[in-house]
Amino acid sequence: MEYDVIVVGKGNAALSAALSAQENGAKVLILEAASEDEHGGNSRFAGGVMRFAYESLEDLRRVTDITDEEAANSNFGTNTTDEFFDVLFRLTSFRTDPDLSEILVTQSLDTMAWLRTKGAKFILNHGRQSGMVDGKRVYFGNMPIEVNGGGAGLVDYLDKAAKKNGIDIQYDTRVSSLIFDGETVSGVRAQQKGQPVELRAKSVVLACGGFEANPEMRTRYLGPGWELCKVRGSRFNQGDGLKMALDIGAAPYGNWSGCHATGWDRNAPEFGDVTVGDQFQKHSYIFGLLINADGKRFVDEGADFHSFTYAKYGGAVLQQPAQFAWQVFDSKVSKLLRSEYRIKFMTKVSANTLEELATKLEGVNPDGFLKTVREYNAAVKKDVPFNHVVKDGKGTEGIEPKKSNWAQALDTPPYDAYSTTCGITFTFGGLRIDKETGQVVNVHFKPIPGLYCAGEMVGGLFYFNYPSGTGLVSGAVFGRLAGKGAALAAKQG
Ligand SMILES: Cc1cc2nc3c(=O)[nH]c(=O)nc-3n(C[C@H](O)[C@H](O)[C@H](O)COP(=O)(O)OP(=O)(O)OC[C@H]3O[C@@H](n4cnc5c(N)ncnc54)[C@H](O)[C@@H]3O)c2cc1C
């Protein structure tokens, strides 16, 4: 047996697991289904914001360098462990596994600092969820730090660290099953460059994503219609890891009918495009209206900051007739729209009157749209000032659905509208793990010797919704845990 630990996948969770196993004394092999060109999974498509617990400048300085001048001119806010817990519990309707979320929250800062020791470079997150207030930069999203170069940057840093630390990587190797003697996992079977191979190791860490890129599994678990969405990231996350683990009796866990899905350009390609990354998304809907084919609104666009609604509103778009929604804005908010509203590849129309716009919104009933806007404009609270850096309470009265914050009349031309559909990010259903080691447990909750998992494959954290910036951090936290567990077990074995 040449390797102690085989890690399946090469996204952030897999690379974190591999580095952790290596620093705990294991000889590690990474197997990646994609070619070297397409490696990196969803992690490579990620925008790169990372949600971790911090309460002081010193905490932030464990993750990145912040000059005294930057500190003096910024209000970083906090994301205390209590705040992080609160948001996880609130968004998952109190379903998140208390032990898993405790690990995620309490180890998040330490894990960010650990990633830094592996060469990851973090920077202040000016571009997303910050604004100038009274001469100071205010970070209002509880996420003042992002990884340099986004998810692609993170994969690159960790890839370099893996190579530097003697971790072997084999590409074009799609793992199809586990070598299991009824008691212990001792390796994997795979198709390597089209040839069947068997690779053995004392421990296997599965970090090969969910089933988001597999339309058959999406329809089976998420429900009818989910085969029709776009995939925001990697085409390689086909649910293989989940299937092979369930096949040997691993326990499924978490929200198998749930997923993270957002508004995404209606004409985006079927899968993600790394040259565009996350920019097909359209996350500034909180300042406008979402309009369906009937010309009607269907969600409270301003229920909260986008970080807390975007991951469930993709699913709401999928439920609309013909699975699309136009995001409509007037010129009062143009300056507030995020960078993704200024890319080259997008489905956008503009008009100088609402009547003209109504004829340009492809697929929309124009009379329905004009009626919706008339009723909405009349319902906006006029006596509350608009303020985009707080939940301003400038809502609507007497219409359904209401808009709770950032509601301004749509009355100042030119009007811009962006056509979106549903883009799936990742699936929530996963495997049940032992919380000390990251080891996968079987349907009788007994650890399966030799089998570990991390990243999107860990079930039980997210239900119904998700706070932005948590995927990468949870991949690193549970990757680090599983890598260590796998290495220590391999040494003992
Ligand atoms: C567009 C987009 C934007 C995002 N933005 C953010 C963000 O800003 N912040 C954040 O925290 N999260 C973000 N996320 C979510 C985040 O990217 C994921 O939660 C996280 O990357 C998952 O990491 P992972 O390692 O579990 O999976 P992945 O990174 O998807 O890695 C899975 C790996 O497994 C490989 N694989 C799959 N099947 C097999 C097989 N059978 N054999 C071998 N290898 C296999 C894949 O090729 C891939 O290398 C975003 C996601 C997308 C798609």
The ligand as an SDF file (V2000), in Angstrom:
LIG
                    3D

 53 58  0  0  0  0  0  0  0  0999 V2000
  -20.6890   30.2350   -8.5940 C   0  0  0  0  0  0  0  0  0  0  0  0
  -20.4000   29.8660   -7.1640 C   0  0  0  0  0  0  0  0  0  0  0  0
  -20.0710   30.8680   -6.2520 C   0  0  0  0  0  0  0  0  0  0  0  0
  -19.7980   30.5470   -4.9200 C   0  0  0  0  0  0  0  0  0  0  0  0
  -19.3850   31.5300   -4.0620 N   0  0  0  0  0  0  0  0  0  0  0  0
  -19.0210   31.1990   -2.8060 C   0  0  0  0  0  0  0  0  0  0  0  0
  -18.4340   32.1550   -1.9360 C   0  0  0  0  0  0  0  0  0  0  0  0
  -18.1950   33.3120   -2.3120 O   0  0  0  0  0  0  0  0  0  0  0  0
  -18.1280   31.7710   -0.6600 N   0  0  0  0  0  0  0  0  0  0  0  0
  -18.3330   30.4890   -0.2220 C   0  0  0  0  0  0  0  0  0  0  0  0
  -18.0410   30.1920    0.9280 O   0  0  0  0  0  0  0  0  0  0  0  0
  -18.8540   29.5530   -1.0390 N   0  0  0  0  0  0  0  0  0  0  0  0
  -19.1850   29.8660   -2.3180 C   0  0  0  0  0  0  0  0  0  0  0  0
  -19.6770   28.9110   -3.1440 N   0  0  0  0  0  0  0  0  0  0  0  0
  -19.8950   27.5490   -2.6060 C   0  0  0  0  0  0  0  0  0  0  0  0
  -18.5710   26.8070   -2.5250 C   0  0  0  0  0  0  0  0  0  0  0  0
  -17.8990   26.9320   -3.7400 O   0  0  0  0  0  0  0  0  0  0  0  0
  -18.7830   25.3400   -2.2250 C   0  0  0  0  0  0  0  0  0  0  0  0
  -19.5830   25.1930   -1.0930 O   0  0  0  0  0  0  0  0  0  0  0  0
  -17.4510   24.6680   -1.9440 C   0  0  0  0  0  0  0  0  0  0  0  0
  -16.5180   25.0370   -2.9140 O   0  0  0  0  0  0  0  0  0  0  0  0
  -17.5800   23.1700   -1.9400 C   0  0  0  0  0  0  0  0  0  0  0  0
  -16.2930   22.6230   -1.7840 O   0  0  0  0  0  0  0  0  0  0  0  0
  -16.0640   21.0880   -1.9420 P   0  0  0  0  0  0  0  0  0  0  0  0
  -14.5900   20.9070   -1.8640 O   0  0  0  0  0  0  0  0  0  0  0  0
  -16.9500   20.3220   -1.0440 O   0  0  0  0  0  0  0  0  0  0  0  0
  -16.5710   20.7310   -3.4280 O   0  0  0  0  0  0  0  0  0  0  0  0
  -15.9250   21.1020   -4.8160 P   0  0  0  0  0  0  0  0  0  0  0  0
  -15.0780   22.3070   -4.7370 O   0  0  0  0  0  0  0  0  0  0  0  0
  -17.0280   21.1080   -5.8060 O   0  0  0  0  0  0  0  0  0  0  0  0
  -14.9580   19.8870   -5.1190 O   0  0  0  0  0  0  0  0  0  0  0  0
  -15.4430   18.6230   -5.5090 C   0  0  0  0  0  0  0  0  0  0  0  0
  -14.3190   17.9230   -6.2580 C   0  0  0  0  0  0  0  0  0  0  0  0
  -14.6420   16.5650   -6.4610 O   0  0  0  0  0  0  0  0  0  0  0  0
  -14.3240   16.2040   -7.8070 C   0  0  0  0  0  0  0  0  0  0  0  0
  -15.1110   15.0080   -8.1200 N   0  0  0  0  0  0  0  0  0  0  0  0
  -16.4470   14.8890   -8.2600 C   0  0  0  0  0  0  0  0  0  0  0  0
  -16.7740   13.5930   -8.4970 N   0  0  0  0  0  0  0  0  0  0  0  0
  -15.6170   12.8870   -8.4710 C   0  0  0  0  0  0  0  0  0  0  0  0
  -15.3030   11.5100   -8.6420 C   0  0  0  0  0  0  0  0  0  0  0  0
  -16.2380   10.5870   -8.8630 N   0  0  0  0  0  0  0  0  0  0  0  0
  -13.9980   11.1440   -8.5630 N   0  0  0  0  0  0  0  0  0  0  0  0
  -13.0220   12.0440   -8.3450 C   0  0  0  0  0  0  0  0  0  0  0  0
  -13.2740   13.3730   -8.1820 N   0  0  0  0  0  0  0  0  0  0  0  0
  -14.5580   13.7730   -8.2460 C   0  0  0  0  0  0  0  0  0  0  0  0
  -14.6310   17.4550   -8.5760 C   0  0  0  0  0  0  0  0  0  0  0  0
  -14.0280   17.4630   -9.8420 O   0  0  0  0  0  0  0  0  0  0  0  0
  -14.0400   18.5060   -7.6290 C   0  0  0  0  0  0  0  0  0  0  0  0
  -12.6550   18.5960   -7.7900 O   0  0  0  0  0  0  0  0  0  0  0  0
  -19.9140   29.1930   -4.4930 C   0  0  0  0  0  0  0  0  0  0  0  0
  -20.2220   28.1850   -5.4090 C   0  0  0  0  0  0  0  0  0  0  0  0
  -20.4450   28.5110   -6.7350 C   0  0  0  0  0  0  0  0  0  0  0  0
  -20.7380   27.3920   -7.7090 C   0  0  0  0  0  0  0  0  0  0  0  0
  1  2  1  0
  2  3  1  0
  2 52  2  0
  3  4  2  0
  4  5  1  0
  4 50  1  0
  5  6  2  0
  6  7  1  0
  6 13  1  0
  7  8  2  0
  7  9  1  0
  9 10  1  0
 10 11  2  0
 10 12  1  0
 12 13  2  0
 13 14  1  0
 14 15  1  0
 14 50  1  0
 15 16  1  0
 16 17  1  0
 16 18  1  0
 18 19  1  0
 18 20  1  0
 20 21  1  0
 20 22  1  0
 22 23  1  0
 23 24  1  0
 24 25  2  0
 24 26  1  0
 24 27  1  0
 27 28  1  0
 28 29  2  0
 28 30  1  0
 28 31  1  0
 31 32  1  0
 32 33  1  0
 33 34  1  0
 33 48  1  0
 34 35  1  0
 35 36  1  0
 35 46  1  0
 36 37  1  0
 36 45  1  0
 37 38  2  0
 38 39  1  0
 39 40  1  0
 39 45  2  0
 40 41  1  0
 40 42  2  0
 42 43  1  0
 43 44  2  0
 44 45  1  0
 46 47  1  0
 46 48  1  0
 48 49  1  0
 50 51  2  0
 51 52  1  0
 52 53  1  0
M  END
$$$$
